[in-house]
């Protein structure tokens, strides 16, 4: 599948793209990113993703040396360079703190801007595919040390938890903190019980898709809330699901909690 990249204005195939080896995103994960889906030429929730980008930069104390309009134009040019017009396009942009000497101290260099574009196939397998999840021993980073609301390129916490789950034979990980559920490797978590869809409140990314789902549920007259969810609530849940930009709302069929598997018959209480 053809994938193209834009690195500081240079357009190439992904396999030909290059970044400096002194880039702080490469060296330290000192970067932020966003992913949007472009549906029939329309960038979905672009405004919300740009707003979250600025919030991430503020929390990271990263000065952005590119304006929103300049970034949007770079994305447009990258899509144009891609050349094809599928129904859905995956667009990922990464902004790093730039290049500099090998030191952790901030050098206030211009950002490096990386954009990746590829086709994103229409996902019709939610009714037939299976997602199995393990509640991992590896816990979620505390928001007091590494705020999950910074959508950064530093994913080691998630990588280790996902590897624990994959090594045990499960598709995904579900991290917790101090006895409360948090999130999956790249998605928010949902649980349905007592007539209400609930999603964890702490140590999680404030997902844009999560917010849109809450709006849609409310409009449909279905209760939805953000709250602390104890790990043990999985045992009594009627349904569980995940949400993300690339998955929307997607059912989870099985969760391993402390060595015991809980299975769920999904999609009974969807919009």
C-alpha positions in Angstrom: 0.0 0.0 0.0 1.4 3.4 -1.0 2.4 5.7 1.9 3.9 9.1 1.5 5.6 11.5 3.9 6.3 15.2 4.2 9.3 16.0 6.3 9.8 19.8 6.7 8.3 20.3 3.3 10.2 17.5 1.5 7.6 15.1 -0.1 8.7 11.5 -0.6 7.5 7.9 -0.2 7.6 6.9 3.4 10.5 4.5 2.8 12.6 7.4 1.4 11.8 9.9 4.2 14.6 11.0 6.4 14.9 12.9 9.7 18.1 14.2 11.3 19.6 11.8 13.8 19.8 14.7 16.3 16.0 15.1 16.2 14.7 15.2 19.8 11.6 13.2 18.9 13.9 10.4 17.6 16.3 10.6 20.5 13.9 11.1 23.4 10.3 10.8 22.2 10.2 14.6 22.7 7.3 15.1 20.3 3.6 15.4 20.0 1.3 14.0 17.3 -2.2 13.8 16.1 -4.1 11.4 13.8 -7.1 12.4 11.8 -9.2 10.5 9.2 -10.0 12.3 6.0 -13.3 11.1 4.8 -14.2 11.7 1.2 -11.8 14.7 1.2 -13.1 16.1 4.6 -10.8 16.1 7.6 -12.8 14.7 10.5 -12.8 16.8 13.7 -9.8 18.7 12.5 -10.5 21.7 14.7 -10.6 19.5 17.8 -7.4 17.8 16.9 -5.6 21.1 16.4 -6.9 22.4 19.8 -5.6 19.2 21.5 -2.3 19.7 19.7 -1.9 23.1 21.3 -2.9 21.8 24.7 -0.2 19.1 24.4 2.4 21.7 23.4 1.5 23.9 26.3 1.8 21.0 28.8 5.1 20.0 27.2 6.3 23.7 27.2 7.0 23.2 23.5 7.0 26.3 21.4 5.3 25.7 18.1 7.1 27.3 15.2 4.3 26.5 12.7 0.8 28.0 12.6 -2.4 26.0 12.2 -2.9 27.4 8.7 0.6 26.5 7.7 0.1 23.0 9.0 -3.2 22.6 7.2 -1.5 23.7 4.0 1.3 21.1 4.5 -1.3 18.4 5.0 -3.2 19.5 1.9 0.0 19.4 -0.2 0.9 15.9 1.2 -2.6 14.6 0.3 -2.2 16.1 -3.2 1.2 14.4 -3.5 -0.3 11.1 -2.5 -2.3 11.4 -5.7 -5.0 8.7 -5.0 -8.5 9.5 -3.7 -9.7 6.6 -1.6 -12.8 7.0 0.6 -10.8 7.3 3.7 -7.2 8.6 4.2 -5.1 8.2 7.4 -3.2 11.4 8.2 -0.7 11.5 11.0 1.3 14.6 11.9 4.2 14.7 14.3 5.8 17.8 15.7 9.1 17.4 17.5 11.1 19.9 19.5 13.6 20.0 16.7 17.3 19.2 16.5 20.1 20.0 18.9 23.1 18.6 20.9 22.6 15.4 22.7 21.4 16.8 26.0 18.0 16.7 27.7 18.0 20.5 28.2 15.6 22.3 25.9 17.5 24.1 23.1 14.5 26.1 21.7 15.1 25.0 18.1 12.6 25.2 15.2 10.2 22.2 15.2 10.6 19.3 12.8 7.2 18.7 11.1 6.5 15.2 9.8 3.2 14.2 8.0 2.3 10.7 6.9 -0.5 9.9 4.5 -1.9 6.5 3.5 -5.2 4.9 2.6 -7.3 3.8 5.5 -9.6 1.0 4.5 -13.3 1.2 5.5 -13.6 -0.9 8.7 -16.6 -3.3 8.2 -15.3 -6.1 10.5 -16.6 -4.8 13.9 -19.5 -7.3 13.6 -17.3 -10.3 13.0 -13.8 -9.7 14.5 -12.7 -10.4 18.0 -10.8 -8.2 20.4 -9.4 -9.9 23.4 -7.9 -7.8 26.2 -5.7 -8.5 29.2 -5.7 -6.2 32.3 -1.9 -5.9 32.7 0.3 -6.0 35.7 2.1 -3.0 34.2 0.1 0.0 35.4 -0.6 3.3 33.7 1.8 6.1 34.3 0.5 8.5 36.9 -0.8 11.8 35.5 1.3 13.5 38.2 4.5 12.3 36.5 3.5 11.9 32.8 0.1 13.4 31.9 -1.7 11.1 29.4 -3.4 14.2 28.1 -0.1 15.0 26.4 -0.4 13.1 23.1 3.3 12.6 22.8 5.6 10.2 21.0 6.8 8.8 24.3 4.9 5.5 24.3 7.1 3.2 26.4 4.5 2.7 29.1 1.9 1.6 26.5 4.5 -0.5 24.5 5.4 -2.5 27.6 1.8 -3.1 28.6 0.8 -4.1 25.1 3.8 -6.5 24.9 2.7 -8.1 28.2 -0.8 -8.7 26.7 0.4 -9.9 23.3 2.9 -12.3 24.9 0.0 -13.8 26.8 -2.1 -14.2 23.6 -4.3 -11.2 23.8 -4.9 -8.5 21.1 -4.8 -5.5 23.5 -3.8 -4.4 27.0 -6.0 -2.6 29.5 -4.0 -0.6 32.0 -5.1 0.4 35.5 -3.8 2.6 38.3 -4.3 2.1 42.1 -7.2 -0.3 41.5 -9.1 1.8 38.9 -9.3 1.2 35.2 -7.6 3.6 32.8 -7.2 3.0 29.1 -5.9 0.6 26.4 -2.6 1.0 24.5 -4.1 3.5 22.0 -7.8 3.8 22.9 -10.2 4.9 25.6 -12.2 2.2 27.5 -15.9 1.9 28.0 -18.1 -0.3 30.2 -21.9 -0.7 30.1 -23.8 -1.6 33.3 -27.0 -0.5 35.0 -28.2 1.2 31.8 -25.2 3.5 31.6 -22.1 3.7 29.4 -19.1 4.8 31.6 -15.5 5.7 30.6 -12.6 6.2 33.1 -11.9 9.6 34.4 -8.3 9.5 35.5 -4.9 8.8 34.0 -6.3 8.8 30.5 -6.2 10.8 27.3 -9.2 13.0 26.8 -10.2 11.3 23.6 -11.9 13.3 20.9 -13.9 10.3 19.7 -14.8 9.6 23.3 -16.2 13.1 23.6 -18.2 12.7 20.4 -19.6 9.4 21.5 -20.8 11.0 24.8 -22.6 13.6 22.7 -24.2 11.0 20.5 -25.3 8.8 23.4 -26.9 11.8 25.1 -28.7 12.8 22.0 -30.0 9.3 21.7 -31.3 9.3 25.2 -28.6 6.8 26.5 -26.9 7.6 29.8 -23.1 8.2 29.5 -20.6 9.4 32.1 -17.0 9.9 32.9 -16.1 8.5 36.3 -13.7 6.4 38.3 -14.2 2.7 37.4 -13.0 0.0 39.8 -11.2 -3.0 38.2 -13.7 -5.4 39.7 -16.6 -3.8 37.8 -15.5 -5.8 34.8 -16.9 -8.9 36.5 -20.5 -7.5 36.4 -20.3 -5.6 33.1 -22.9 -6.3 30.4 -20.8 -4.9 27.6 -17.3 -3.4 27.2 -15.8 -1.5 24.3 -13.0 0.8 23.1 -13.0 4.1 21.2 -10.4 5.9 19.1 -10.0 7.9 16.0 -9.3 4.8 13.9 -11.7 2.4 15.6 -14.6 4.7 16.5 -16.7 2.7 19.0 -15.6 -0.9 18.8 -16.7 -4.0 20.9 -14.4 -5.9 23.2 -15.3 -9.6 23.3 -13.1 -10.9 26.1 -11.1 -9.6 29.1 -8.6 -11.5 31.1 -8.7 -10.1 34.7 -6.3 -11.7 37.2 -6.1 -14.9 35.1 -9.9 -15.4 34.7 -11.5 -14.7 31.3 -14.8 -12.8 31.1 -16.7 -12.9 27.8 -19.2 -10.3 26.5 -22.0 -10.4 24.0 -21.6 -7.0 22.5 -23.7 -4.4 20.6 -26.9 -4.9 22.5 -26.9 -1.3 23.9 -25.3 0.7 21.1 -26.7 3.8 19.5 
